[in-house]
Amino acid sequence: MIRTALIAALALTLIPAAACAQDAVDAAFRDALSVTPLPKTLEAEHAAWLRDRSEVEPRERPAIDSGRVNELRAAAAADRAVRAWSTSRADLGSACPPIGIERCEVIEGGFLRRPLDEGHGETLHWIRLRGASEWGPRAEGVVLLAGDDRLRPVAWSARTFWHEPPQLVELDGRTFIALPATYDGTGRLNADVLFDWRADGAMVEIDQRPFREQLQAALPPGLEIWKGLLFRWPALMAETALWQANDGNCCPTGGEAWIDLRIEGDALVLGEFMPRDGLLEALHGRSVALVTWAAQRYACEQAWGANSQPLPTAPPSRKWRPSCWQAWIPTIPSAPPSTASRRRRPTPTEPRGLATATVLFYGRP
């Protein structure tokens, strides 16, 4: 009885503590959200953090919550400092804003000008920053500035390993500013930011989450995107390689894809997804015999591995089972097969997946 009462009392003391910690996280998040130029990015990062937190043991969450509060408070303090900072045009190439980059220096800069038929020809200045801590990785950032006598930051990003100069995007009477960027690592994951440069000079971040969700849904079965996209912002296009499940990280074999981007309201959305199969293009113009042999070998590798494992569908009465490539001896047709023959079911001695070209070229067994 006493033990049960002690456990109940301990639980009652832990619940308010956990609730207070979560309240502190929520308060720090709302504060950071009110000053950041990247509210959509912060919302996406915080949602990912909450998902990770839900998978952690309850006893470990207070420490994680405390760390998150410190991160959000530091980010809010840095954003407030940048908003309060200003510089003259003469000092633009040497003055580094308090953006949180150690050993910061301005490595390049320039300006963008809104087309005259879309406003008053406003000029937007930009500087690209670089720095690094003594033991940490290199950090970069880009700051967009506007003003007359004094230039003040209107938007910025400094959370990545590599930044490129901003790019101007014009679409349906609207002007957008893209900040191409990637994170460190072999994946070169995207940290690109897109702003709507509005007529009143405000910079509104475009939400990229709808596009990412639609892109995942548009991938053909068996194909994945493992690394960052190559955005072509002025054309509102993107490119990517495509990986299959058994690929190495270095070497995608699923071809590539071209991606049409669109902007609806304040959101980036998927216009069209067009896969381009590398094997299909490599075989273009080759002989029928070579194409048939390549199709057989490619399907065998995808169905049972590169070593051509024995067929699981071989009759049990047989004393030996031929390998995949030995079992299927292709017959070269003198004329294109009929629709019925193209769609027939494979026989027991054929590798699965050779009945349709779409299955074959997307590498599905």
MIKE-673030 format. One line per 2 residues: number of its first residue (from 1); their letters; for each residue z negated, x, y negated of C-alpha. Coordinates in nm, 2 decimals. Each point is the difference from the previous one (the first is absolute). Last residue first. Example, Ala and Ser with C-alpha at 12.3 -4.5 7.8 and 13.67 -1.06 7.14 Angstrom:
BEGIN
2) sa) -0.71,1.37,0.11 ~ -0.07,-0.14,0.34
# end
This chain:
BEGIN
365) pr) 6.05,1.05,0.79 ~ 0.02,-0.01,-0.38
363) gy) 0.17,0.29,-0.17 ~ 0.14,-0.17,-0.30
361) fl) 0.35,0.10,0.10 ~ -0.03,-0.14,0.35
359) vt) -0.16,-0.33,-0.09 ~ 0.27,-0.06,-0.26
357) at) 0.27,0.10,0.25 ~ -0.09,-0.27,0.25
355) al) -0.01,0.01,0.38 ~ -0.11,0.37,0.02
353) gr) -0.37,-0.08,-0.07 ~ -0.13,0.02,0.36
351) pe) 0.13,0.29,0.20 ~ 0.25,-0.12,0.26
349) tp) -0.07,0.01,0.37 ~ -0.17,-0.34,0.02
347) tp) 0.31,-0.16,-0.18 ~ -0.02,-0.06,-0.37
345) rr) 0.03,-0.36,-0.12 ~ 0.34,-0.09,-0.15
343) rr) 0.04,-0.01,-0.38 ~ 0.29,0.24,-0.03
341) sa) 0.17,-0.15,0.30 ~ -0.01,-0.35,-0.15
339) ts) 0.13,0.12,-0.33 ~ 0.30,0.15,0.17
337) pp) 0.03,0.37,0.05 ~ 0.23,0.21,-0.22
335) as) 0.30,0.12,0.20 ~ 0.06,0.27,0.26
333) pi) -0.37,0.00,0.08 ~ -0.17,0.33,0.07
331) tp) -0.22,-0.04,0.30 ~ -0.35,0.15,-0.04
329) iw) -0.18,0.17,0.28 ~ -0.36,-0.13,-0.02
327) aq) -0.23,0.14,0.26 ~ 0.04,0.36,-0.08
325) wc) -0.10,-0.04,-0.36 ~ -0.32,-0.19,0.08
323) sp) -0.11,0.22,0.29 ~ 0.09,-0.11,0.35
321) rw) -0.27,-0.14,0.22 ~ -0.03,0.12,0.35
319) kr) -0.06,-0.16,0.34 ~ 0.13,-0.34,-0.12
317) sp) -0.17,-0.30,0.15 ~ -0.21,-0.05,-0.31
315) pa) 0.31,-0.10,-0.20 ~ 0.01,0.20,-0.33
313) tp) -0.15,-0.19,-0.30 ~ -0.25,0.27,-0.11
311) lp) 0.29,0.24,-0.05 ~ -0.10,0.36,0.04
309) qs) -0.09,0.20,-0.32 ~ 0.28,0.13,-0.21
307) na) -0.17,0.32,-0.14 ~ 0.06,-0.12,-0.36
305) gw) -0.21,-0.31,0.05 ~ 0.04,-0.31,0.20
303) aq) 0.15,-0.27,-0.22 ~ 0.07,0.21,-0.31
301) ec) 0.14,0.30,0.19 ~ 0.21,-0.23,0.22
299) ay) 0.13,-0.19,-0.30 ~ 0.12,0.32,-0.17
297) rq) 0.16,0.14,0.32 ~ 0.19,-0.32,0.06
295) aa) 0.11,-0.05,-0.36 ~ 0.11,0.37,-0.02
293) wt) 0.21,-0.04,0.32 ~ 0.17,-0.31,-0.13
291) vl) 0.07,0.16,-0.34 ~ 0.14,0.31,0.17
289) av) 0.23,-0.21,0.22 ~ 0.11,-0.22,-0.28
287) sr) 0.11,0.30,-0.20 ~ -0.16,0.07,-0.34
285) gh) 0.09,-0.16,-0.33 ~ -0.35,-0.09,-0.09
283) la) -0.25,0.16,0.24 ~ -0.20,0.17,-0.27
281) el) -0.02,-0.33,-0.20 ~ -0.14,-0.19,0.29
279) lg) -0.25,0.28,0.08 ~ -0.13,0.00,-0.36
277) dr) -0.05,-0.37,-0.02 ~ -0.01,-0.13,-0.36
275) pm) -0.25,-0.27,-0.06 ~ 0.05,-0.24,-0.30
273) fe) -0.30,-0.17,-0.15 ~ 0.07,-0.24,-0.29
271) gl) -0.18,-0.13,-0.31 ~ -0.35,0.10,0.08
269) vl) -0.25,-0.08,-0.28 ~ -0.17,0.18,-0.29
267) ad) -0.24,-0.24,-0.18 ~ -0.07,-0.08,-0.37
265) ge) 0.26,-0.28,-0.03 ~ 0.25,0.07,0.28
263) ir) 0.12,0.36,0.02 ~ 0.26,0.09,0.26
261) ld) 0.05,0.29,0.23 ~ 0.29,0.06,0.24
259) iw) -0.08,0.23,0.29 ~ 0.22,0.24,0.19
257) ae) -0.10,0.09,0.35 ~ 0.01,0.30,0.23
255) gg) 0.07,0.08,0.36 ~ -0.26,-0.06,0.26
253) tp) -0.02,0.36,0.12 ~ -0.27,0.13,-0.24
251) cc) -0.09,0.37,0.05 ~ -0.30,0.15,-0.16
249) ng) -0.26,-0.25,0.10 ~ 0.13,0.02,0.35
247) dn) 0.17,-0.31,0.14 ~ -0.13,-0.20,0.30
245) aq) -0.08,-0.31,-0.21 ~ 0.33,0.00,-0.19
243) wl) 0.03,0.12,-0.35 ~ 0.22,-0.11,-0.29
241) at) 0.10,0.21,-0.30 ~ -0.03,-0.15,-0.34
239) ea) 0.20,-0.09,-0.31 ~ -0.09,-0.19,-0.32
237) ml) 0.19,-0.20,-0.26 ~ -0.08,-0.14,-0.34
235) ap) 0.30,0.20,-0.15 ~ -0.22,0.17,-0.27
233) wr) -0.28,0.02,0.26 ~ 0.17,0.18,0.29
231) fl) -0.31,0.01,0.22 ~ -0.01,0.23,0.30
229) lg) -0.26,-0.17,0.22 ~ -0.31,0.17,0.13
227) kw) -0.05,0.08,0.37 ~ -0.05,-0.17,0.33
225) ie) 0.24,-0.30,-0.03 ~ 0.04,-0.18,0.33
223) lg) 0.27,-0.12,0.24 ~ -0.05,-0.17,0.34
221) pp) 0.07,-0.35,-0.12 ~ 0.21,0.01,-0.32
219) la) -0.20,0.05,-0.32 ~ 0.01,-0.30,-0.24
217) aq) -0.36,-0.10,0.05 ~ -0.12,0.34,-0.11
215) lq) 0.22,-0.01,-0.31 ~ -0.13,-0.34,-0.09
213) er) -0.36,0.12,-0.01 ~ 0.09,0.31,-0.20
211) fp) 0.20,-0.20,-0.25 ~ -0.28,-0.25,-0.05
209) rq) -0.25,0.28,-0.06 ~ 0.21,0.17,-0.27
207) di) -0.17,-0.17,-0.30 ~ 0.17,0.10,-0.33
205) ev) -0.25,0.15,-0.24 ~ 0.01,-0.14,-0.35
203) ma) 0.06,0.24,-0.30 ~ -0.03,-0.17,-0.34
201) gd) 0.24,0.10,-0.28 ~ 0.04,-0.36,-0.13
199) ar) 0.34,-0.02,0.16 ~ -0.13,0.08,0.34
197) wd) 0.04,0.32,0.19 ~ -0.06,-0.13,0.35
195) fl) -0.15,0.29,0.20 ~ 0.08,0.14,0.34
193) vd) -0.22,0.25,0.18 ~ 0.11,0.23,0.29
191) an) -0.28,0.14,0.22 ~ 0.21,0.02,0.31
189) lr) -0.09,0.18,0.31 ~ 0.13,0.36,0.03
187) gt) -0.06,-0.02,0.37 ~ -0.05,0.37,0.04
185) gd) -0.30,-0.01,-0.23 ~ -0.07,-0.04,-0.37
183) yt) 0.06,-0.33,-0.17 ~ 0.33,-0.09,-0.17
181) ap) 0.11,-0.10,-0.35 ~ 0.28,-0.17,-0.19
179) la) -0.13,-0.16,-0.32 ~ 0.24,-0.29,-0.07
177) if) 0.03,-0.16,-0.35 ~ 0.14,-0.35,-0.02
175) tr) 0.22,-0.17,-0.26 ~ 0.09,-0.37,0.01
173) gd) 0.33,-0.16,-0.11 ~ 0.11,-0.08,0.36
171) le) -0.10,0.35,0.13 ~ -0.03,0.34,-0.16
169) vl) -0.19,0.28,0.17 ~ -0.10,0.31,-0.19
167) qp) -0.14,0.30,0.20 ~ -0.32,0.19,-0.04
165) pe) -0.01,0.37,0.07 ~ -0.10,0.09,0.36
163) hw) -0.35,0.02,0.14 ~ -0.14,0.18,0.29
161) ft) -0.35,0.02,0.15 ~ -0.13,-0.34,-0.10
159) ra) -0.26,-0.19,-0.19 ~ 0.09,0.06,-0.36
157) sw) 0.18,-0.31,-0.13 ~ 0.03,-0.10,-0.36
155) av) 0.07,-0.29,-0.24 ~ -0.03,-0.07,-0.37
153) pr) -0.13,0.34,-0.11 ~ -0.03,0.05,-0.38
151) lr) 0.23,0.19,-0.23 ~ -0.12,0.04,-0.36
149) dd) 0.20,-0.06,-0.31 ~ 0.24,-0.26,0.16
147) ga) -0.11,-0.10,0.35 ~ 0.10,0.02,0.36
145) ll) -0.11,0.20,0.31 ~ 0.08,0.01,0.37
143) vv) -0.21,0.24,0.21 ~ 0.11,0.16,0.33
141) ge) -0.22,0.17,0.25 ~ -0.03,0.29,0.23
139) ar) -0.26,0.15,0.24 ~ 0.01,0.32,0.20
137) pg) -0.23,0.02,0.29 ~ -0.37,0.08,-0.03
135) we) -0.19,0.33,0.01 ~ 0.01,0.11,-0.36
133) sa) 0.10,-0.34,-0.12 ~ 0.36,-0.07,-0.08
131) gr) 0.23,-0.08,-0.29 ~ 0.33,-0.15,-0.10
129) lr) 0.10,-0.25,-0.27 ~ 0.32,-0.17,-0.09
127) iw) 0.04,-0.13,-0.35 ~ 0.16,-0.32,-0.13
125) hl) 0.12,-0.15,-0.33 ~ 0.12,-0.36,-0.03
123) te) 0.24,-0.08,-0.28 ~ 0.07,-0.35,-0.12
121) gh) 0.36,-0.09,-0.06 ~ -0.08,-0.33,-0.16
119) ge) 0.03,-0.23,0.30 ~ 0.24,-0.06,0.28
117) dl) 0.32,0.05,-0.18 ~ -0.12,0.34,-0.13
115) pr) -0.06,0.14,0.34 ~ -0.36,0.12,0.04
113) rl) -0.05,0.37,-0.05 ~ -0.16,0.25,0.24
111) fg) -0.16,0.32,-0.11 ~ -0.07,0.35,0.12
109) ge) -0.25,0.22,0.17 ~ -0.06,0.30,0.21
107) iv) -0.27,0.22,0.16 ~ -0.30,-0.12,-0.20
105) ec) -0.31,0.17,0.13 ~ -0.32,-0.11,0.18
103) re) -0.24,0.24,0.15 ~ -0.17,-0.30,0.16
101) ig) 0.18,-0.33,0.00 ~ -0.23,-0.29,-0.09
99) ip) 0.22,-0.17,-0.27 ~ -0.17,0.15,-0.30
97) pc) 0.33,0.04,-0.19 ~ 0.18,0.34,0.00
95) as) 0.12,0.12,-0.34 ~ 0.27,0.27,0.01
93) gl) 0.34,-0.17,-0.01 ~ -0.13,-0.30,-0.20
91) da) -0.16,0.21,-0.27 ~ 0.27,-0.04,-0.26
89) rs) 0.05,-0.36,0.08 ~ -0.37,-0.06,-0.07
87) ts) -0.26,-0.09,0.26 ~ -0.22,-0.29,0.11
85) wa) -0.28,-0.06,0.24 ~ -0.21,-0.32,0.01
83) rv) 0.21,-0.15,0.28 ~ -0.02,0.33,0.20
81) ar) -0.38,0.00,-0.03 ~ -0.02,-0.36,0.12
79) da) 0.22,0.08,0.30 ~ -0.22,0.29,0.09
77) aa) -0.32,-0.20,-0.02 ~ 0.15,-0.28,0.21
75) aa) 0.11,0.25,0.27 ~ -0.34,0.16,0.01
73) rl) -0.17,-0.34,0.03 ~ 0.24,-0.10,0.28
71) en) -0.06,0.32,0.20 ~ -0.38,-0.02,-0.05
69) vr) -0.01,-0.36,0.12 ~ 0.21,0.09,0.30
67) gs) -0.24,0.28,0.10 ~ -0.30,-0.23,-0.03
65) di) 0.18,-0.26,0.21 ~ 0.07,0.26,0.27
63) ap) -0.37,0.10,0.01 ~ -0.11,-0.36,0.02
61) re) 0.26,-0.07,0.27 ~ -0.12,0.23,0.27
59) rp) -0.27,-0.23,0.14 ~ 0.26,-0.28,0.02
57) ev) 0.23,0.20,0.23 ~ 0.34,0.05,-0.15
55) es) 0.30,-0.22,0.08 ~ -0.06,-0.23,-0.30
53) rd) 0.00,0.30,-0.23 ~ 0.36,0.09,0.10
51) rl) 0.12,-0.35,-0.10 ~ -0.20,0.02,-0.33
49) wa) 0.16,0.34,-0.08 ~ 0.35,-0.14,0.07
47) ah) -0.08,-0.29,-0.24 ~ -0.12,0.25,-0.26
45) ea) 0.32,0.20,0.02 ~ 0.22,-0.31,-0.04
43) el) -0.21,-0.13,-0.30 ~ 0.01,0.35,-0.16
41) tk) 0.38,0.01,0.03 ~ 0.04,-0.34,-0.14
39) pl) -0.24,0.08,-0.29 ~ 0.19,0.33,-0.10
37) pt) -0.07,0.05,-0.37 ~ -0.37,0.01,0.09
35) vs) -0.25,-0.14,-0.25 ~ -0.10,-0.35,0.13
33) la) 0.05,0.09,0.36 ~ -0.25,0.28,-0.02
31) dr) -0.27,-0.24,-0.12 ~ 0.09,-0.26,0.26
29) fa) -0.03,0.27,0.27 ~ -0.33,0.13,-0.13
27) ad) -0.14,-0.35,0.00 ~ 0.13,-0.07,0.36
25) va) -0.14,0.32,0.13 ~ -0.34,-0.06,-0.16
23) dq) -0.01,-0.35,0.15 ~ 0.08,0.15,0.34
21) ac) -0.30,0.23,-0.04 ~ -0.22,-0.29,-0.11
19) aa) 0.10,-0.21,0.30 ~ -0.07,0.29,0.24
17) ap) -0.35,0.05,-0.16 ~ -0.06,-0.38,0.02
15) il) 0.08,0.00,0.37 ~ -0.20,0.31,0.08
13) tl) -0.34,-0.14,-0.10 ~ 0.04,-0.32,0.19
11) al) 0.11,0.19,0.31 ~ -0.31,0.22,-0.02
9) aa) -0.22,-0.31,-0.02 ~ 0.17,-0.15,0.30
7) il) -0.04,0.32,0.20 ~ -0.37,0.02,-0.09
5) at) -0.05,-0.37,0.10 ~ 0.16,0.06,0.34
3) ri) -0.22,0.31,0.06 ~ -0.31,-0.20,-0.09
1) m) 0.09,-0.28,0.24
# end
